[in-house]
Amino acid sequence: MTNKTQIIIAGAGPVGCVVGLILARAGISVTILETENDLIPELRASTFHPPTLDMLDELGVTPKLIDQGLITPKIQYRDLEVGLVAEFDHALIDDRTKHPYRLQCEQFKLTRIIAEMLKEFPHAEISFDSKYVDASQTDNAVRVFYETPAGSEQVTCDYLIGADGSRSEVRKSQKIEFQGFTYPEQFVTVSVPEDVDKIVPGMGHVCYIAHPTQWCALIHAPDYWRFLFPIPMETTKEEAFDDEFLEGRLQHLAPHQERYAIQLRTLYGVNQRVAETYRLGRILLAGDSAHVNNPLGGMGMNGGIHDGVNLADKLVRIYEGGETEELLNLYDRQRRPIAIEYVQAQTMRNKKNLEETDPNIRRQRQDELRDVAKNVEKSRELLLQTSMISGLERSEAIT
Ligand SMILES: Cc1cc2nc3c(=O)[nH]c(=O)nc-3n(C[C@H](O)[C@H](O)[C@H](O)COP(=O)(O)OP(=O)(O)OC[C@H]3O[C@@H](n4cnc5c(N)ncnc54)[C@H](O)[C@@H]3O)c2cc1C
């Protein structure tokens, strides 16, 4: 690593990579410290919302993602016992976005695309096998301590960005609290190669299926259809991944005459948490290090990328336009309340709607969705909300 790096980012996940690319394009020297020896290849998030695609388009990334992704214009709401309740087409909001659809594309494809693009910039680097450990700061600089296989290293930079995920060492080392709660259940994802829309005719490519105990989010990613559902916290990984258990769940959700050819399974605990601040002097948090939420609605990675773009644009303005660091307080003021009032609230509501146990409330929710689907203005409102456009507009209006 050179000793001229202006900005250090901890973490080469989707957020760290997007921030790195924006800074590199603006001529700012940037080093991304990544603890692993390569980009993380796991499936994880796979939904890109319209405004995220609009932002990534400005960076020349969206066409590359589209090449490797699956365009899904519609989202569906179902009830396991009732069937289809309502369907909404993003075409209704094509006046508010250049990309009126969700793009299903695994997050590792985004990081690989950006890592390749970063190679064009001699002043940008991803430093693998480099684990952020600690940082101290003065009024003018941040000293970052990190570990490599060769031993402990340190580097001085202007700003440090913690994009090192939910267990962020940047956040912990700066003693920033991560306020919120952990859900009492775990989430399982199961990926199958079968075309579920042929097994259950009309099944949507993004589909939320309500049921008091067996609710599910079903997503058609480019190579697989992916079921996500809850299981009790006390279930062991062995039990959760048991072939018969999973087969039973899938058959209940989408009855098939044959056995499903399950390819991938993941199990993880889910939190709803937001950092008490996104800025501590010259140290900033973005993405999962700043906020985590349940995956219902696909808002975690998208919200993180929105943080990253907001923050990187402000840093570029500080370097290029001589604007003051007060802009970094504006980053905190714009992004943190949106994480709480919009993303946290919406994802918790999504989960509550899916798992509702009271039959009357369930029916009422279905009637509401049917009413919304019949009304163009209400449908637009729902889509602007679910695609995160409303939240972003609210965030940008904060001064
Ligand atoms: C197992 C799992 C499954 C998920 N599934 C879904 C899903 O189905 N749908 C959905 O919407 N979202 C899902 N998410 C959430 C989604 O993946 C995140 O919202 C998204 O990855 C956030 O991006 P990020 O860049 O902020 O953090 P991350 O993607 O976590 O990236 C952080 C990066 O920092 C690196 N790092 C960590 N510590 C250090 C350190 N000390 N020094 C240097 N580097 C470090 C990590 O190796 C990683 O590369 C899932 C998350 C997990 C963990």
The ligand as an SDF file (V2000), in Angstrom:
LIG
                    3D

 53 58  0  0  0  0  0  0  0  0999 V2000
  -25.3580  -15.1560    5.5290 C   0  0  0  0  0  0  0  0  0  0  0  0
  -26.0490  -13.9210    4.9920 C   0  0  0  0  0  0  0  0  0  0  0  0
  -27.1280  -14.0650    4.1360 C   0  0  0  0  0  0  0  0  0  0  0  0
  -27.7860  -12.9270    3.6530 C   0  0  0  0  0  0  0  0  0  0  0  0
  -28.8580  -13.1070    2.8360 N   0  0  0  0  0  0  0  0  0  0  0  0
  -29.5310  -12.0230    2.3930 C   0  0  0  0  0  0  0  0  0  0  0  0
  -30.6860  -12.1700    1.5890 C   0  0  0  0  0  0  0  0  0  0  0  0
  -31.1250  -13.2850    1.3160 O   0  0  0  0  0  0  0  0  0  0  0  0
  -31.3030  -11.0520    1.1300 N   0  0  0  0  0  0  0  0  0  0  0  0
  -30.8520   -9.7900    1.4690 C   0  0  0  0  0  0  0  0  0  0  0  0
  -31.4510   -8.7850    1.0500 O   0  0  0  0  0  0  0  0  0  0  0  0
  -29.7670   -9.6320    2.2400 N   0  0  0  0  0  0  0  0  0  0  0  0
  -29.1090  -10.7060    2.7020 C   0  0  0  0  0  0  0  0  0  0  0  0
  -28.0290  -10.5340    3.5010 N   0  0  0  0  0  0  0  0  0  0  0  0
  -27.6100   -9.1690    3.8280 C   0  0  0  0  0  0  0  0  0  0  0  0
  -26.7250   -8.5990    2.7310 C   0  0  0  0  0  0  0  0  0  0  0  0
  -25.8140   -9.5790    2.3340 O   0  0  0  0  0  0  0  0  0  0  0  0
  -26.0410   -7.3450    3.2870 C   0  0  0  0  0  0  0  0  0  0  0  0
  -27.0350   -6.3510    3.5420 O   0  0  0  0  0  0  0  0  0  0  0  0
  -24.9810   -6.7670    2.3690 C   0  0  0  0  0  0  0  0  0  0  0  0
  -23.9950   -7.7280    2.0970 O   0  0  0  0  0  0  0  0  0  0  0  0
  -24.3420   -5.5320    3.0230 C   0  0  0  0  0  0  0  0  0  0  0  0
  -23.1900   -5.1600    2.3200 O   0  0  0  0  0  0  0  0  0  0  0  0
  -21.9520   -4.5350    3.0910 P   0  0  0  0  0  0  0  0  0  0  0  0
  -20.9660   -4.2270    2.0090 O   0  0  0  0  0  0  0  0  0  0  0  0
  -22.3930   -3.4690    3.9920 O   0  0  0  0  0  0  0  0  0  0  0  0
  -21.3890   -5.6800    4.0450 O   0  0  0  0  0  0  0  0  0  0  0  0
  -20.8450   -7.1230    3.6960 P   0  0  0  0  0  0  0  0  0  0  0  0
  -21.4230   -7.6420    2.4370 O   0  0  0  0  0  0  0  0  0  0  0  0
  -20.9890   -7.9290    4.9300 O   0  0  0  0  0  0  0  0  0  0  0  0
  -19.3000   -6.8780    3.3990 O   0  0  0  0  0  0  0  0  0  0  0  0
  -18.3840   -6.6090    4.4300 C   0  0  0  0  0  0  0  0  0  0  0  0
  -16.9930   -6.9650    3.9300 C   0  0  0  0  0  0  0  0  0  0  0  0
  -16.0740   -6.5830    4.9540 O   0  0  0  0  0  0  0  0  0  0  0  0
  -15.1330   -7.6180    5.1690 C   0  0  0  0  0  0  0  0  0  0  0  0
  -14.6570   -7.4770    6.5470 N   0  0  0  0  0  0  0  0  0  0  0  0
  -15.2770   -7.8290    7.6910 C   0  0  0  0  0  0  0  0  0  0  0  0
  -14.5170   -7.5020    8.7550 N   0  0  0  0  0  0  0  0  0  0  0  0
  -13.3880   -6.9000    8.2650 C   0  0  0  0  0  0  0  0  0  0  0  0
  -12.2300   -6.3340    8.8590 C   0  0  0  0  0  0  0  0  0  0  0  0
  -12.0650   -6.3240   10.1910 N   0  0  0  0  0  0  0  0  0  0  0  0
  -11.2880   -5.8230    8.0710 N   0  0  0  0  0  0  0  0  0  0  0  0
  -11.4260   -5.8140    6.7000 C   0  0  0  0  0  0  0  0  0  0  0  0
  -12.5050   -6.3710    6.0850 N   0  0  0  0  0  0  0  0  0  0  0  0
  -13.4790   -6.8810    6.8570 C   0  0  0  0  0  0  0  0  0  0  0  0
  -15.9390   -8.8920    4.9080 C   0  0  0  0  0  0  0  0  0  0  0  0
  -15.0780   -9.9670    4.6060 O   0  0  0  0  0  0  0  0  0  0  0  0
  -16.7890   -8.4670    3.7230 C   0  0  0  0  0  0  0  0  0  0  0  0
  -16.1450   -8.6690    2.4970 O   0  0  0  0  0  0  0  0  0  0  0  0
  -27.3550  -11.6460    4.0090 C   0  0  0  0  0  0  0  0  0  0  0  0
  -26.2510  -11.5040    4.8510 C   0  0  0  0  0  0  0  0  0  0  0  0
  -25.6110  -12.6200    5.3560 C   0  0  0  0  0  0  0  0  0  0  0  0
  -24.4300  -12.4360    6.2730 C   0  0  0  0  0  0  0  0  0  0  0  0
  1  2  1  0
  2  3  1  0
  2 52  2  0
  3  4  2  0
  4  5  1  0
  4 50  1  0
  5  6  2  0
  6  7  1  0
  6 13  1  0
  7  8  2  0
  7  9  1  0
  9 10  1  0
 10 11  2  0
 10 12  1  0
 12 13  2  0
 13 14  1  0
 14 15  1  0
 14 50  1  0
 15 16  1  0
 16 17  1  0
 16 18  1  0
 18 19  1  0
 18 20  1  0
 20 21  1  0
 20 22  1  0
 22 23  1  0
 23 24  1  0
 24 25  2  0
 24 26  1  0
 24 27  1  0
 27 28  1  0
 28 29  2  0
 28 30  1  0
 28 31  1  0
 31 32  1  0
 32 33  1  0
 33 34  1  0
 33 48  1  0
 34 35  1  0
 35 36  1  0
 35 46  1  0
 36 37  1  0
 36 45  1  0
 37 38  2  0
 38 39  1  0
 39 40  1  0
 39 45  2  0
 40 41  1  0
 40 42  2  0
 42 43  1  0
 43 44  2  0
 44 45  1  0
 46 47  1  0
 46 48  1  0
 48 49  1  0
 50 51  2  0
 51 52  1  0
 52 53  1  0
M  END
$$$$
